[in-house]
Amino acid sequence: MLFQQVICKKRASVMGLGDILSGVLIFLSAALFTSSVTAQSVSANASNNAKPSANAEKIRAVKDMLGQKIILDFRYFCEDNTPSSRCRTPMTVIPPSLLNLLSTHNIGGVILFSENIENTEQLITLNYTMQLHMVKAGRQPLFIAVDQEGGRVARLPSDMLSPFAGNMAIGATFHQRGSAFAQSVASHIGHTLLPLGINTNFAPSVDVNSEPKNPVINVRSFSENPEQVAALGQAFVSAMQSTGVMSAIKHFPGHGDTHVDSHSGLPQVMHTKAQAMAGDILPFANIINSATPPAMVMSAHIQYPSLDDTTIIDKHGKSQIVPATLSKKILTNLLRNQLGYQGLIVTDALDMAGITQFFSHEEALVNAFSAGADIALMPFTIRNQGDIKKFALLLDNAANRIQESAFLKASHNRIIKAKQRFALQNFISKSTSWWLDEAKENASMNNPNSLKNRGIQIEKALSKSSVSVLFGKDELPITSNRWLALMPDAARCLAFEAALTHARSNVSNKPLEFACLPLTALPKTQLAMSLLKQADVLVVGNISPLHANYELGGFDLPEHVKQRASETEVMAFSKKIMVAAKTQGKTVVFAPMRMPYNAQGVKELADVAIATFSYAVVTTPESEKEEQPLTSYSLNALVDVLLGSTVAEGRSPVSLK
């Protein structure tokens, strides 16, 4: 302003008074205009700055709520930033970067897999570290979850927790034992998991297995009968939750009548709505409306047109019937409103092909929450530092699309209440050394009443009570001492030999003549025929659907695993040898060790068919080891029935036709 006045004075010497006054007026108005514009600009900037600040606060609040609605897996993690697709370093000690991710994004939970579990001390330390970090950061304690159904879906190694024979084996005991085994198995699983720091179990499967060729459920189902599934499922949930472990029943609205695995595709169920309500949905409805409803219900990645035939456009631009996981009609209208479910709805893993081949991570996450899911399980794979950044971006994008709403707050509140109800923070109220001592006592083999020994007793009893004669009861017992077995792999050969050797020593003094051919890679027909001529009994062990390579146990030759025979090839070879055995007057035993349906197709070729519903083998305890490294409680039970040491008590919970 002073500088401007100096200019004016200099100009006044050559300008008239009018000119000066005019100039002053012009200057004043310009100055006033400038201040006005500046004031408006400051005011506008202040207003603009306040608006993003308020929005940012809203987004932060939404992101905090979204974080609680996510359960992540850290199955593998590569700190050297190995590309995600190639990272295969198991995460057994959680690095600071992942701890920071959990607290920064207020993540609700973590799911563990077998890769994350080495031994008791490591597992307790891992879980304790995660929980302590979250509480110190002022965050909610984590859901620490696992899929420990029993049977073929068991994440903990058998030396930490007995795998048991599984749900269908429990179903085979129902006519005699009711829900006793469902209760004892679930209780034992819960009592084992909680001291290890695992507070959530995605079990049981209450799918009604009505499709013989179901590749993913089969023996994970209790039965083909909905009422039986409901009764056993309810007993399982009640017993599990009485131990303090949250139970999640799955896979809503029912994955039992599918012939596609949702890990690899998107199955479709074509039941009418009436069939759905009387069949697939009945177990869910009964358990939800019981005195002890489940803490969680898990959705299925299946299309169920009679329940929702709405179509959505997938990431390829194609129209798809909406899968149940992303369906508001199924999750909100049916499960939440019609069935009256008040607990947490959790999706099945969103990284499964049933979702990822059709929808982006963001679309799957946003649509699942919009449909009514409280928790998204494994919505993004995190394997390195780059994935951590991408996940943060995914959350930002999702938060910008999902507005703060009454539904979001209600969902968030349900999660917090569930965590409080099951007191997830209690795990860190005691020291790690306290839990290690507890785990050591539980795992003691010297104490006959230890949790470990009680588990073994339950496993033996379940295997014995579930083995079921499908046909040929009058042909039993078998007294011959010359046996040939065809088994699915070398591990089953070793376990069957151990079972037969031990059982025959109690009933016969004759030396056992025994040979076993593993069918991992098909043996020469000439060799099988030569061995058959020297035997009186042929036992054919069958696993259908074929078990995975990781279930072989590492006892087969690598080249045999590499050129492994298909299920069709194994069955064709088995039938060929059975035809020859029948022609030669040998006693033929068919033993389905997973689903029993194949027994119907060999009725003309076998004298006896006995189902075990389990093919589990475990490392023989040191105290029992002699020459055999493996044992199988289900094969022990099979042999006892064959030799007449016991009478089969089980009854198949699925019909053969």
SVG drawing of the C-alpha trace seen along z (x, -y; Angstrom):
<svg xmlns="http://www.w3.org/2000/svg" viewBox="-43 -20 57 143">
<polyline fill="none" stroke="black" stroke-width="0.4" points="0.0,0.0 2.8,-2.4 4.6,-1.5 1.4,-2.4 1.2,-5.8 4.8,-6.7 3.9,-6.0 0.8,-8.2 2.9,-11.1 5.4,-10.9 2.6,-10.9 0.8,-13.9 3.5,-16.3 2.6,-15.9 -1.2,-15.2 -4.0,-17.5 -6.0,-17.3 -8.9,-15.6 -6.6,-13.1 -5.2,-12.4 -8.6,-12.0 -9.7,-9.8 -6.6,-7.7 -7.1,-7.4 -10.7,-6.3 -9.6,-3.7 -6.9,-2.4 -9.2,-2.2 -11.8,-0.2 -9.1,2.1 -7.7,2.7 -11.2,3.4 -11.9,5.8 -8.6,7.6 -9.3,8.0 -12.8,9.2 -11.6,11.8 -8.8,12.8 -11.4,13.2 -13.7,15.2 -10.8,17.3 -9.7,18.0 -13.3,18.7 -13.8,21.1 -10.5,22.9 -11.4,23.3 -14.8,24.7 -13.2,27.0 -10.6,28.2 -13.3,28.9 -15.3,31.0 -12.6,33.5 -11.7,33.7 -15.2,34.7 -15.3,37.1 -11.9,38.5 -13.2,39.1 -16.3,40.8 -14.2,43.0 -11.9,43.9 -14.9,44.9 -16.2,47.1 -12.8,48.7 -12.5,49.5 -15.9,51.2 -14.9,53.0 -11.7,54.2 -13.7,56.0 -15.7,57.7 -12.7,59.4 -10.9,62.6 -7.5,63.1 -5.3,66.0 -1.5,65.9 -0.9,69.4 2.4,68.4 4.3,65.1 7.6,64.1 9.4,61.2 11.8,61.1 8.8,60.1 8.8,63.3 5.8,63.0 2.6,64.0 1.9,66.9 5.3,68.4 5.5,67.7 5.4,71.0 7.1,70.1 4.8,71.1 4.0,68.3 4.7,69.9 6.1,66.8 4.2,63.6 6.4,60.8 6.0,57.1 4.6,56.1 1.6,58.5 1.1,57.5 1.0,53.9 -1.5,54.8 -3.8,56.4 -3.8,53.4 -3.7,50.6 -6.8,51.9 -8.5,53.2 -8.8,56.7 -11.4,58.9 -9.7,62.3 -7.2,64.7 -7.8,68.3 -5.0,70.8 -4.1,73.7 -1.9,76.8 1.1,74.8 0.8,72.4 1.1,75.2 4.3,76.9 3.9,77.9 2.1,76.9 4.6,74.3 4.9,72.6 1.1,72.4 0.4,71.0 3.2,68.4 1.8,67.4 -1.7,66.9 -0.6,65.2 1.6,62.8 -1.3,61.8 -3.8,61.3 -1.5,59.4 -0.5,57.0 -4.1,56.2 -5.1,55.5 -2.0,53.3 -2.9,51.4 -6.3,50.7 -8.1,53.0 -10.6,55.8 -9.3,59.3 -9.1,61.5 -11.3,64.4 -8.6,67.0 -10.2,69.7 -9.5,73.1 -11.4,75.7 -11.2,78.7 -14.3,80.7 -12.7,84.0 -12.3,86.7 -10.6,85.6 -10.9,81.8 -8.5,81.5 -5.8,78.8 -4.0,79.8 -1.6,82.7 -2.8,85.9 -0.3,85.9 -1.9,82.6 -5.5,83.6 -7.1,86.9 -8.6,86.5 -11.5,88.9 -13.3,90.8 -15.5,87.8 -19.1,86.8 -20.4,89.7 -18.9,92.2 -20.8,90.4 -23.9,90.7 -23.4,94.4 -23.6,94.7 -26.9,92.7 -29.3,95.6 -27.6,97.1 -25.8,94.2 -27.9,91.2 -25.9,88.0 -23.4,89.4 -20.4,89.4 -21.3,85.9 -21.2,84.6 -18.0,86.3 -16.1,85.5 -17.1,81.8 -16.4,81.5 -12.9,83.0 -12.1,80.7 -13.2,77.7 -11.3,78.6 -8.2,79.1 -8.5,75.9 -9.2,73.3 -5.9,73.7 -4.0,73.4 -5.5,70.0 -8.0,71.0 -11.5,69.6 -13.4,70.2 -14.1,73.5 -15.7,73.5 -17.6,76.7 -19.7,78.7 -20.8,79.2 -24.6,79.7 -25.0,80.3 -27.3,83.1 -25.3,85.3 -27.9,86.3 -25.5,86.4 -23.4,89.6 -20.8,87.9 -20.4,84.9 -16.7,84.2 -16.4,81.8 -18.9,82.7 -19.5,86.5 -18.1,87.9 -18.1,84.4 -21.9,84.8 -23.5,86.7 -26.2,88.2 -28.6,88.0 -31.4,87.6 -32.1,84.0 -33.5,84.7 -30.5,86.9 -28.1,84.2 -30.0,81.6 -29.9,83.7 -26.2,84.5 -25.3,81.0 -27.1,79.5 -25.4,81.8 -22.0,80.9 -22.7,77.1 -23.9,77.3 -20.9,79.4 -18.4,77.2 -19.7,73.9 -20.0,75.2 -16.1,75.4 -15.9,71.7 -15.1,72.2 -17.4,70.5 -19.1,72.9 -19.9,72.1 -22.4,74.4 -22.0,74.6 -22.6,74.3 -25.8,72.3 -28.2,72.9 -26.8,76.4 -23.9,77.8 -25.0,81.5 -26.5,82.0 -23.7,80.7 -21.4,82.4 -19.0,79.5 -16.5,78.4 -16.9,74.7 -13.1,74.6 -12.8,75.0 -16.2,73.9 -19.6,72.5 -22.1,75.4 -25.8,75.1 -28.6,76.8 -31.8,77.3 -34.2,78.2 -37.5,76.5 -38.1,74.2 -40.3,76.8 -37.5,79.4 -35.0,76.9 -36.9,76.1 -37.6,79.7 -34.1,80.9 -31.0,78.7 -32.3,75.9 -34.0,78.0 -30.8,78.7 -29.9,75.0 -33.4,74.0 -33.5,76.5 -30.1,75.7 -30.7,71.9 -33.9,72.2 -32.6,74.5 -31.7,73.6 -28.0,73.3 -27.8,71.6 -24.5,71.4 -22.3,68.3 -21.8,68.3 -23.5,69.6 -21.2,69.9 -22.5,69.3 -22.0,71.5 -20.6,70.4 -23.5,72.1 -26.3,71.0 -29.7,72.0 -32.2,70.6 -35.4,71.5 -34.2,69.4 -32.7,66.5 -32.7,66.5 -31.4,62.9 -28.7,62.4 -25.6,60.3 -22.9,59.4 -19.6,61.0 -16.1,59.6 -16.2,61.1 -19.4,59.3 -21.5,62.4 -24.7,62.8 -24.6,65.2 -27.2,66.4 -26.1,64.8 -24.2,67.2 -25.7,67.6 -22.7,65.8 -23.6,62.6 -27.4,63.0 -29.4,60.6 -32.5,62.8 -30.7,65.8 -28.5,64.2 -30.9,61.4 -34.4,62.3 -34.2,66.1 -31.5,66.6 -31.7,63.4 -35.4,62.6 -37.4,65.8 -35.3,68.2 -34.7,65.5 -30.9,66.0 -29.4,63.5 -25.7,64.5 -22.9,63.8 -23.1,64.6 -19.6,65.5 -18.8,66.2 -17.0,69.2 -13.5,68.3 -13.8,65.6 -10.5,66.7 -12.2,69.9 -12.6,70.3 -16.4,70.3 -16.1,66.6 -12.7,65.4 -13.2,66.7 -16.3,64.6 -15.8,61.5 -13.0,59.2 -11.9,58.9 -13.6,55.6 -16.9,56.7 -17.0,59.9 -16.3,58.0 -18.8,55.2 -21.5,57.5 -21.1,60.0 -21.5,57.2 -24.4,55.7 -26.1,59.2 -26.0,59.3 -22.7,61.1 -21.2,59.9 -17.8,61.3 -15.8,61.8 -13.5,64.8 -10.2,64.6 -11.3,61.8 -7.7,61.1 -4.5,63.2 -1.6,61.6 1.8,63.3 4.3,60.4 4.8,56.6 3.3,55.7 0.1,57.6 -0.1,55.6 -0.2,52.3 -2.8,53.8 -5.0,54.9 -4.9,51.3 -6.1,50.0 -8.8,52.6 -10.1,51.4 -10.0,47.8 -12.0,48.6 -14.5,50.7 -14.9,48.0 -15.6,45.4 -18.3,47.6 -19.9,48.7 -21.6,45.8 -21.9,45.7 -25.3,47.0 -27.6,48.6 -26.8,52.0 -23.1,51.5 -23.2,50.4 -25.6,53.3 -23.3,55.8 -20.3,54.3 -22.1,54.4 -23.0,58.1 -19.3,58.9 -18.3,57.0 -21.0,58.6 -20.0,62.1 -16.4,61.4 -17.5,60.2 -19.9,63.2 -17.1,65.7 -14.5,63.6 -11.8,63.8 -9.5,61.6 -9.3,64.2 -6.5,66.0 -4.0,63.3 -5.2,62.9 -2.8,65.7 0.9,66.0 2.1,68.1 3.9,70.4 0.6,71.1 -0.9,72.2 2.2,74.2 1.9,76.1 -1.8,76.7 -1.1,78.0 1.7,80.3 -0.6,81.8 -3.4,82.2 -0.9,84.0 0.5,86.4 0.6,90.0 1.6,91.2 -1.7,90.0 -4.5,92.3 -7.0,89.5 -5.2,86.9 -7.1,85.1 -4.8,86.8 -5.6,90.3 -9.3,89.6 -9.2,88.5 -7.6,91.7 -10.2,93.7 -13.0,91.7 -11.4,92.2 -11.1,96.0 -14.7,96.3 -16.0,94.2 -14.2,96.3 -15.4,99.5 -19.0,98.3 -19.3,96.9 -17.9,99.7 -20.9,101.0 -21.5,104.2 -23.2,103.2 -23.8,106.8 -22.4,110.3 -22.8,110.5 -23.4,114.3 -19.9,114.7 -18.2,113.6 -15.9,114.4 -13.0,115.1 -10.6,117.7 -8.1,118.0 -4.4,117.2 -3.5,116.3 -4.5,112.7 -3.9,110.4 -4.9,106.7 -5.3,103.9 -5.1,100.7 -5.3,97.1 -1.7,96.3 1.4,97.5 0.3,95.9 -3.0,97.8 -1.1,101.1 1.2,100.7 -1.7,99.8 -3.8,102.7 -0.9,105.2 -0.4,103.9 -4.1,104.3 -4.3,107.8 -1.1,109.0 -2.1,107.8 -5.7,109.1 -4.8,112.6 -2.3,113.1 -5.3,113.1 -7.5,115.6 -5.1,117.9 -1.7,119.6 -1.2,120.1 1.4,117.9 0.0,115.1 0.7,115.1 0.1,111.5 0.8,109.3 -0.5,105.8 -0.3,103.9 -0.7,100.1 -2.7,98.6 -1.1,95.2 0.3,96.2 -1.2,99.4 0.9,102.5 1.5,105.0 -1.6,107.2 0.6,110.2 2.1,109.5 -1.4,109.1 -2.6,112.4 0.4,114.3 -0.2,113.1 -3.9,113.8 -3.2,117.5 -1.4,117.8 -4.2,116.2 -7.5,117.3 -8.9,113.8 -8.8,110.6 -9.5,107.4 -10.0,104.3 -9.8,101.0 -11.4,98.1 -11.3,94.3 -13.9,92.5 -13.6,89.7 -9.9,90.2 -7.9,88.6 -5.4,85.8 -1.6,86.3 -0.9,84.6 -3.0,87.4 -0.8,90.1 1.6,89.7 4.9,89.8 5.2,93.6 4.8,94.1 7.7,93.8 7.9,90.3 7.6,91.6 4.4,93.4 2.9,90.2 3.9,88.4 2.2,90.9 -0.7,91.5 -3.6,93.4 -7.1,91.8 -10.1,92.9 -11.6,94.5 -8.3,96.4 -8.1,97.6 -11.7,98.9 -11.2,100.6 -8.1,102.4 -9.7,103.4 -12.7,104.9 -10.5,106.8 -8.7,108.5 -12.0,109.0 -13.5,110.8 -10.4,113.1 -10.7,113.8 -14.4,114.6 -13.6,117.0 -11.0,118.8 -13.4,119.1 -11.6,116.7 -13.4,114.8 -13.7,111.2 -14.1,108.3 -14.8,104.7 -14.0,102.1 -15.1,98.5 -13.1,96.3 -14.7,93.0 -18.2,92.9 -19.8,96.3 -21.7,95.8 -19.2,97.9 -20.2,101.0 -23.5,101.1 -21.5,101.4 -19.4,104.4 -22.2,106.4 -21.8,109.2 -18.1,109.3 -17.7,109.2 -18.9,111.6 -18.7,108.9 -18.7,105.1 -17.8,103.2 -17.7,99.4 -15.4,97.6 -16.2,93.9 -12.6,93.1 -9.2,93.8 -7.1,91.9 -3.8,93.3 -1.7,91.9 1.9,92.4 2.0,95.3 2.7,94.1 6.2,94.8 4.9,97.2 3.2,99.3 5.8,99.2 7.3,102.5 8.0,102.9 5.0,100.9 5.2,97.1 1.5,96.5 -1.8,97.4 -5.4,96.8 -8.2,97.2 -10.8,97.6 -8.8,100.4 -8.3,102.0 -12.1,102.0 -12.5,103.4 -10.1,106.3 -11.8,107.1 -15.1,107.5 -13.6,109.6 -12.0,112.0 -15.1,112.1 -13.5,110.5 -16.3,108.0 -19.7,107.6 -20.2,104.5 -22.5,102.0 -22.7,99.3 -25.4,98.6 -24.6,96.5 -26.3,93.1 -26.5,92.9 -28.2,95.5 -26.3,97.2 -28.9,96.8"/>
</svg>
